[in-house]
Amino acid sequence: MERLWITNGSTSIPPVVNPLNAACHNGYVPTDIYVLENPLIEDVTESVTTMMKTVVTAHGGDEPEITVEAIDDELDFEAIIEYLRSAIEAGQEANAEVAVDVTPGRKFWSIISFRAGLNAHVDHVYYIHLETGDYFGEVYPEIPRTAVDLIDFTEVV
């Protein structure tokens, strides 16, 4: 079965890769990944996508197909909404299991992603919660499992 992971970029790697790693650890190993970037974070995207491939293959998946969508301005709300709409539709048209990760990126990106995921009735809307700020910026394998929680808002809301 195809599984689609939709996420936003960030100024650092852990907020993008940690939720994916947690999801894979819990059995959600995507076949396809969509990442949204803008000029302020594009220098991190190549490292992020390389790490994402490593995470997925380390959890037994084939190397995922990664699509990076770039917008010119982080405040281009219409472009953010279009990115989410087209990524979610691509997954649903392929009868894939669709997950939207709302962890990384600016708060408004997360809010828009959260709403888009719930409105489109995706299979998962993930958020990774760190119990303490002591592990902020750390990578998932280095964070004690008792200090991190992968929340699926489709189960909460």
Salt bridges, closest charged atoms under 4 A:
GLU63 OE2 - LYS53 NZ 3.83
GLU74 OE1 - ARG106 NE 3.52
GLU82 OE2 - ARG85 NH2 2.32
GLU89 OE1 - ARG85 NH1 2.61
GLU97 OE1 - ARG3 NE 3.05
GLU97 OE2 - HIS124 NE2 2.59
ASP152 OD2 - HIS124 ND1 2.64
